[in-house]
Amino acid sequence: MKYKTIFCQALFVFVCIFINFFGRLLADSLSFPLWLDAIGTVFGAYILGPLCGAVIGATSNIIYSFYSPDALYHVLTNIFIGIAAGISAKRGFLKDMFGILSTAFVVTLVSVVISTPLNFLVSDGTTSNIWGDGIIELFQDFGMNRILSCIMGEYYLDFLDKTLTLLLLFGFITV
């Protein structure tokens, strides 16, 4: 009985990593204005806790870095997404729409705070996404400085992505 539970959990973790990998591959291939690489992280954090969510997130980014080397730098982002989502789940914040959207805000903020400096380290502040980079250019055309423009470009992508991810989780929970 115990081995069956461990097997089911391991299979679930593998599926979450698969979802993250192919979500990101789909988003990159179709130039979506989001990442789709934290769906499995959030689901894993909800079901198995923050540590497991962090492991799923890190593993997903490590595997995706074989396809896109910049993903390796963002391992830290996905780790903290898993931790934030797992803590929110443990505290019961994911039971209603207010909690889901509040968690989406927190996860977005965490993502922006971690990803923006990494973007400067890796790619002069750009997001490596045509939509996020377009927002950066737009704000710079409006006269905003480079750092704030890069923050806004990352925020644009992360807000949409994390809100959609947590709404998917909410739909899954409430079905």
Backbone as a ProteinNet text record, in pm:
[ID]
protein_1_A
[PRIMARY]
MKYKTIFCQALFVFVCIFINFFGRLLADSLSFPLWLDAIGTVFGAYILGPLCGAVIGATSNIIYSFYSPDALYHVLTNIFIGIAAGISAKRGFLKDMFGILSTAFVVTLVSVVISTPLNFLVSDGTTSNIWGDGIIELFQDFGMNRILSCIMGEYYLDFLDKTLTLLLLFGFITV
[TERTIARY]
83	0	87.2	191.7	279.2	351.2	395.7	465.7	374.8	246.8	150.5	135.7	132.8	123	247.3	363.9	489.3	494.2	452.5	450	355.7	237.6	140.3	193.5	260	318.6	431.1	514.9	623.8	568.6	465.1	401	340.3	276.5	218.8	327.8	439.4	551.5	601.9	617.5	661.7	564	435.1	333.2	341	362.3	374.6	496.5	607.7	728	700.5	633.6	595.7	507.2	409	318.7	397.8	488.7	571.5	655	721.6	809.7	732.1	624.3	551	467.9	429.5	364.2	457.9	580.3	680	716.4	730.5	761.4	650.2	525.9	411.2	410.9	429.9	429.3	541	659.3	771.3	746.3	697	674.8	570.4	467.2	357.7	369.4	479.4	503.9	387.6	341.5	235.7	289.2	202.4	245.8	247.1	294.7	304.4	401	426	527.8	469	363.3	301	394.6	495.4	592.8	580.6	473.1	455.8	324.8	252.5	125.4	149.8	243.5	277.4	335.7	413.6	472.3	362.6	263.8	154.7	66.7	36.5	-43.7	30.6	161.3	241.7	249.7	264.4	269.8	137	27.9	-105	-127.6	-91.6	-117.8	-14.5	114.7	220.8	299.5	269.6	334.5	440.6	487.4	581.2	715.6	768.8	897.6	887.6	782.9	764	739.7	662.5	642.5	774.2	860.6	992.3	1076.8	1073.6	1150.7	1098.2	967.4	907.5	950	940.6	978.9	1124.6	1211.3	1355.3	1386.3	1331.7	1357.5	1308.8	1193.4	1139.1	1232.8	1281.9	1371.6	1504.9	1554.7	1680.3	1663.7	1554.8	1530.6	1509.9	1432.6	1406.8	1533.7	1630.5	1754.8	1833.6	1807.1	1870	1816.1	1694.4	1631.3	1659.8	1653	1676.1	1764.6	1894.4	1989.5	1954.7	1885.6	1849.5	1755.2	1683.8	1590.7	1662.6	1787.7	1863.5	1875.4	1890.4	1902.5	1774.3	1662.7	1534	1485.2	1574.4	1540.8	1490.6	1559.2	1524	1381.2	1340.2	1204.1	1101.2	1117.7	1020	1023	1137.8	1145.5	1057.7	1071.4	994.7	846.2	812	671.1	612.5	684.5	637.9	623.7	719.2	713.4	595	578.7	469.3	332.8	317.8	190.3	163.5	266.2	249.4	213.1	276.7	242.8	100.1	62.2	-75.3	-175.5	-145	-234.3	-245.3	-131.4	-132.6	-211	-208.1	-280.6	-426.9	-469.4	-608.9	-646.9	-547.4	-576.8	-632.2	-629.3	-670.7	-811.2	-891.9	-1026.7	-1133.4	-1101.5	-1199.4	-1129.7	-1209	-1153.2	-1064.7	-1103.1	-1020	-881.7	-876.9	-749.4	-666.8	-732.4	-662.6	-600.3	-678.7	-627.3	-522.9	-539	-437	-307	-317.4	-199.2	-135.2	-217.4	-164.5	-85	-134.4	-63	72.2	71.5	195.6	294.6	247.3	335.1	390	307	354.3	463.6	439.6	538.8	670.6	661.9	781.5	854.4	779.1	838.8	910	847.3	906.7	1032.5	1024.8	1139.1	1259	1235.3	1345.7	1388.9	1294.3	1327.1	1392.7	1350.5	1405.3	1556.8	1611.2	1758.7	1825.8	1761.9	1817.5	1817.2	1712.4	1706.9	1823	1856.6	1970.2	2101.2	2110.6	2230.5	2249.5	2139.7	2144.7	2129.7	2038.8	2003.1	1977.1	2057	2046.8	1906.6	1834.9	1704.2	1585.9	1610	1497.3	1439	1315.2	1244.3	1262.1	1315.7	1325.4	1187.3	1089.9	954.4	915.5	866.6	837.2	738.8	643.9	543.3	604.8	678.7	743.4	844.9	921.1	1019	951.3	833.9	756.3	710.6	671.7	632.5	752.9	868.3	991	1016.1	1009.1	1031.2	925.6	800.8	692	717.1	749.7	773.4	898.4	998.2	1116.4	1083.2	996.9	952.7	874.6	805.5	732.7	825.5	954.1	1051.4	1082.8	1029.2	1058.7	1201.5	1270.6	1408.4	1411.8	1529.4	1547.4	1504.9	1544.2	1513.3	1362.7	1292.6	1147	1077.7	1129.2	1071.7	1086.1	1201	1225	1137.9	1118.1	1027	885.9	841.4	706.4	691.8	795.4	790.6	776.1	851	841.6	706.6	661.1	531.2	418.8	424.1	321.7	306.6	418.1	414.6	374	434.1	410.5	269.3	213.9	78.5	-21.1	-16.7	-107.7	-83.7	42.2	77.5	37.1	72.3	45	-103.2	-172.6	-317.4	-386	-349.8	-407.1	-374.6	-251.8	-209.1	-292	-308.9	-384.2	-534.6	-585.6	-726.1	-747.8	-650.7	-659.2	-662.6	-577.6	-577.3	-713.2	-766.3	-896.8	-1006.5	-1001.7	-1097.6	-1083.6	-962.7	-935.7	-987.3	-965.3	-1006.1	-1157.7	-1224.5	-1369.1	-1452.7	-1389.6	-1465.9	-1499.7
-119.5	0	125.5	127.5	244.1	265.8	157.4	168.7	223	186.6	236.9	387.8	437.9	581.4	654	598.1	659.3	660.7	551.9	545.3	650.7	663.7	762.9	905	932.1	1064.8	1090.8	992.5	1007.7	1029.3	957	973.4	1113.8	1160.6	1294.8	1400.4	1386.2	1479.9	1478.8	1361.2	1350.4	1421.3	1401.4	1466.8	1618.9	1667.3	1812.2	1869.3	1798.7	1842.1	1843.1	1741.8	1731.2	1849.8	1882.1	1994.8	2125.1	2147.3	2268.3	2275.6	2166.1	2164.6	2193.5	2120.9	2137.8	2265.5	2314	2445.5	2554.4	2551.2	2650.8	2634	2511.4	2485.5	2540.7	2517.7	2569.2	2721.8	2781.8	2928.2	2989.3	2930.6	2980.8	2959.9	2842.7	2810.9	2901.5	2934.9	3016.8	3164.1	3200.3	3339.8	3396.3	3318.3	3365	3473.9	3561.3	3664.4	3612.4	3491.1	3428.4	3312.3	3249.4	3144	3003.1	2979.5	2847.1	2741.8	2786.1	2690.7	2670.8	2718.9	2702	2632.8	2585.8	2518.1	2393.2	2311.5	2190.7	2223.5	2331.4	2374.5	2406.4	2482.6	2524.2	2405.2	2319.4	2200.7	2110.1	2091.5	2009.1	2068.4	2200	2268.1	2255.9	2261.8	2249.4	2108.1	2008.3	1869	1815.9	1842.7	1779.8	1875.5	2005.5	2100.9	2185.8	2288	2384.6	2325.2	2233.9	2174	2097.6	2021.1	1945	2040.7	2146.8	2246.6	2307.8	2337.3	2394	2296.1	2169.3	2067.2	2051.9	2051.4	2041.4	2161.6	2280.5	2401.3	2399.8	2365.9	2362.6	2258.8	2140.7	2032.8	2070.8	2132	2174.3	2270.9	2369.5	2467.9	2405	2314.4	2247.1	2167.2	2094.6	2016.4	2109.3	2216.7	2308.5	2381.9	2393.6	2463.3	2389	2260	2187.6	2236.7	2285.9	2340.9	2491.1	2561.9	2706.6	2737.2	2756.5	2770.6	2879.9	2985.7	3092.1	3043.5	2935.4	2882.7	2840.5	2802.6	2760.2	2874.1	2996.3	3110.6	3135.8	3093.1	3119.7	3003.6	2911.4	2803.6	2863.5	2964.9	3029.2	3084	3140.4	3194.8	3084.6	2974.4	2866.2	2798.8	2797.3	2744.7	2828.5	2959.5	3046.2	3050.7	3026	3012.2	2891.5	2780	2659.2	2680.3	2749.8	2775.9	2866.3	2975.7	3069.5	3003.6	2926.5	2858.5	2752	2678.4	2574.8	2631.9	2741.7	2807.2	2859.8	2919.2	2969.1	2854.8	2741.3	2625	2575.4	2564.5	2516.2	2608.8	2737.3	2834.6	2849.2	2776.3	2778.8	2896.9	2962	3079.9	3046.2	2920.7	2884.3	2826.6	2857.9	2801.7	2888.8	3015	3103.6	3196.5	3267.6	3352	3462.7	3519.5	3624.2	3569.2	3451.8	3390.2	3353.7	3304	3269	3393.3	3500.6	3622	3691.2	3682.5	3737.9	3659.5	3528.8	3445.5	3473.6	3494.2	3528.4	3658.7	3754.5	3880.9	3857.8	3780.4	3753.2	3676.5	3574.3	3493.8	3579.8	3667.7	3759.3	3849.6	3905.5	3994	3920	3799.6	3716.9	3692.4	3658.7	3630.4	3752.3	3867.9	3989.9	4027.8	4019.3	4057.1	3965.6	3839.8	3746.7	3751	3753.7	3742.8	3866.9	3985	4106.1	4117.2	4099.9	4103.1	3991.9	3874.5	3765.9	3803.6	3873.1	3918.6	4013.9	4100.5	4190.5	4112.1	4009.4	3926.7	3850.9	3802.3	3714.1	3788.9	3886.1	3942	4092.4	4166.4	4312.1	4359.9	4279.8	4320.5	4274.7	4224.3	4180.7	4050.9	4024.4	3907.6	3782.7	3798.5	3689.3	3643.3	3733.7	3709.2	3833.2	3814.8	3928.2	4026.1	3975.6	4061	4141.4	4076	4146.1	4247.7	4208.5	4300.4	4417.7	4392.3	4501.4	4602.2	4553.3	4642.6	4724.9	4661.7	4733.8	4847.7	4816.7	4919.4	5029.5	4991.6	5089.4	5188.1	5136.1	5224.4	5309.3	5255.5	5336.7	5447.3	5417	5519.5	5630.4	5594.4	5694.2	5771.5	5735.9	5809	5747.5	5628.1	5562	5506.5	5507.6	5457.7	5305.8	5257.2	5117.4	5019.4	5044.4	4949.9	4937.8	5049.3	5043.8	4982.9	5011.4	4952	4799.8	4752.4	4607	4542.5	4612.1	4561.9	4550.5	4651.2	4649.3	4538.6	4516.2	4408	4272	4250.5	4124	4112.8	4222.7	4222.8	4188.6	4245.7	4220.8	4070.6	4002.4	3858.6	3778.5	3811.1	3732.1	3748.5	3868.5	3888.4	3801.3	3807	3726.8	3577.4	3537.8	3397	3339.7	3408.7	3355.2	3360.1	3463.1	3469.3	3354.6	3331.7	3220.3	3085.9	3069.5	2945.3	2918.1	3019.2	2998.4	2984.3	3048.6	3027.2	2885.2	2830.8	2690.2	2598.1	2626.5	2547.6	2557.8	2678.5	2698.7	2620.4	2622.8	2542.9	2395	2348.1	2208.7	2173.6	2262.3	2239	2235.7	2324.6	2339.9	2246.5	2172.7	2080.2	1954.4
0	0	0	83.2	91	-41.7	-106.4	-233.9	-343.2	-336.5	-433.2	-418.2	-296.7	-270.9	-321.7	-292.7	-338.6	-491	-552.9	-699.1	-756.4	-698.4	-745.9	-730.5	-619.5	-598.8	-699.2	-722.5	-818.5	-959.8	-994.4	-1124.3	-1136.8	-1030.6	-1029.2	-1048.5	-980.2	-994.3	-1138.5	-1196.5	-1335.4	-1429.3	-1408	-1492	-1476.7	-1354.8	-1331.9	-1405	-1401.5	-1473.3	-1623.1	-1672	-1812.8	-1852.8	-1770.2	-1797.6	-1805.6	-1711.3	-1713.9	-1841.6	-1873.2	-1989.7	-2117.9	-2139.1	-2263.7	-2265.5	-2149.4	-2143.7	-2191.5	-2141.7	-2182.7	-2329.8	-2374	-2514.5	-2604.4	-2566.7	-2641.9	-2643.4	-2527.2	-2517.4	-2601.4	-2596.7	-2676.3	-2825.7	-2862.5	-3003.6	-3067.4	-2990.7	-3044.6	-3006.8	-2942.2	-2900.2	-2818.4	-2722.1	-2632	-2539.3	-2490.1	-2394.2	-2250.4	-2232.6	-2100.7	-2109.7	-1995.2	-1990.9	-1992.2	-1918.9	-1904.3	-1845.5	-1770.2	-1715.7	-1565.2	-1506.7	-1361.9	-1326.7	-1426.3	-1398.8	-1315.1	-1357.6	-1280.8	-1145.3	-1138.5	-1011	-910	-953.9	-864.8	-827.3	-923.2	-892.8	-794.4	-818.3	-727.8	-588.9	-580.6	-451	-378.8	-452.1	-391.4	-336.4	-413.7	-375.3	-275.1	-299.3	-220.9	-131.8	-137.9	-49	-116.9	-43.5	-101.2	-143.6	-67.4	-103.4	-234.9	-249.9	-373.6	-491.1	-468.6	-573.5	-616.7	-519.4	-550.2	-631.3	-595.1	-667.7	-810.4	-826.2	-959.9	-1044.1	-986.2	-1058.9	-1099.7	-1007.1	-1037.1	-1144.3	-1128.4	-1224.1	-1363.9	-1370.5	-1499.9	-1569.7	-1495.7	-1556.3	-1596.6	-1515.8	-1549.8	-1679	-1690.3	-1812	-1931.4	-1914	-2024.8	-2068.6	-1978.3	-2014.2	-2121.4	-2141.4	-2251.9	-2386	-2383.8	-2503.9	-2516.2	-2403.5	-2400.1	-2279	-2299	-2187.9	-2085	-2126.6	-2032.6	-1922	-1946.3	-1846.3	-1718.7	-1731.6	-1614	-1511.9	-1561	-1470.6	-1391.9	-1445.7	-1381	-1293.8	-1261.7	-1168.3	-1036.6	-991	-864.5	-866	-977.9	-989.5	-968.5	-1038.5	-1028.7	-891	-826.5	-689.9	-597.7	-605.8	-517	-552.7	-678.2	-715.3	-642.6	-644.3	-575.1	-426	-367	-222.9	-189.8	-264.5	-237.7	-256.9	-364.2	-389.3	-283.3	-244	-141.6	-6.4	31.6	159	154.1	42.2	27.3	39.2	-19.7	-11.2	132.6	201.4	340.2	432.5	402.4	486.2	444.9	344.8	303.2	215.4	154.8	73.4	-64.5	-103.3	-239.1	-244.9	-146.3	-138.8	-204	-228.6	-291.4	-390	-467.3	-572.8	-515.9	-402.3	-342.2	-307.4	-248.6	-212.8	-335.1	-439.2	-563.5	-625.3	-636.1	-699.2	-611.7	-480.1	-390.8	-403.1	-412.6	-431.4	-567.2	-669.4	-801.6	-794.4	-718.7	-701.3	-633.5	-525.3	-450.9	-538.3	-607.4	-692.4	-807.7	-861.5	-965.3	-911.2	-794.1	-732	-707.8	-654.2	-631.5	-763.5	-865.9	-997.1	-1054.3	-1045	-1099.7	-1022.1	-889.1	-805.1	-830.7	-856.3	-881.5	-1028.2	-1120.1	-1263.1	-1321.4	-1278.2	-1339.9	-1322	-1201	-1190.7	-1271.7	-1276.8	-1357.5	-1505.8	-1549.8	-1689	-1720.2	-1625	-1646.4	-1650.7	-1568.9	-1566.7	-1698.6	-1753.3	-1869.5	-2002.4	-2007.8	-2139.9	-2137.2	-2061.7	-2056.6	-2017.5	-1940.5	-1889.3	-1971	-2091.7	-2174	-2119.5	-2159.4	-2107	-2193.2	-2312.5	-2410.6	-2457.5	-2449.8	-2498.3	-2577.2	-2698.2	-2785	-2720.9	-2643.9	-2580.3	-2466.2	-2380.6	-2269.8	-2319.2	-2421.5	-2477.5	-2548.3	-2606	-2666.1	-2561.8	-2443.9	-2334.4	-2288.5	-2281.1	-2243.2	-2341.8	-2470.4	-2572.6	-2564.6	-2543.5	-2533.3	-2419.5	-2302.3	-2187.6	-2206.6	-2272.5	-2300.7	-2401.5	-2498.3	-2593	-2522.2	-2414	-2334.3	-2241.1	-2239.2	-2159.4	-2023.8	-1996.3	-1869.7	-1875.3	-1762.1	-1762.3	-1786.2	-1818.7	-1858.7	-1749.6	-1627.1	-1518.7	-1498.6	-1488	-1470	-1591.3	-1709.7	-1830.6	-1828.3	-1784.7	-1776.9	-1669.2	-1559.3	-1455.4	-1511.8	-1584.7	-1642.2	-1747.1	-1827	-1925	-1859.3	-1751.5	-1677.7	-1607.6	-1549.9	-1481.1	-1578.9	-1696.8	-1798.7	-1824.2	-1839.9	-1866.1	-1743	-1629.4	-1508.1	-1454.6	-1462.1	-1410.3	-1486.2	-1617.1	-1698.2	-1675.4	-1675	-1661.2	-1525.3	-1419	-1285.1	-1252.3	-1300.3	-1278.2	-1350.5	-1476.2	-1552.2	-1485.7	-1442.6	-1377.4	-1251.9	-1168.2	-1044.1	-1070.2	-1174.2	-1210.6	-1262.3	-1334.5	-1376.6	-1254.5	-1156.7	-1033.7	-964.3	-956	-892.3	-964.2	-1097.5	-1174.7	-1144.8	-1131.9	-1099.3	-960.1	-864.7	-726.5	-713.8	-784.8	-766.2	-852.2	-942.9	-1028.7	-953.6
[MASK]
+++++++++++++++++++++++++++++++++++++++++++++++++++++++++++++++++++++++++++++++++++++++++++++++++++++++++++++++++++++++++++++++++++++++++++++++++++++++++++++++++++++++++++++++

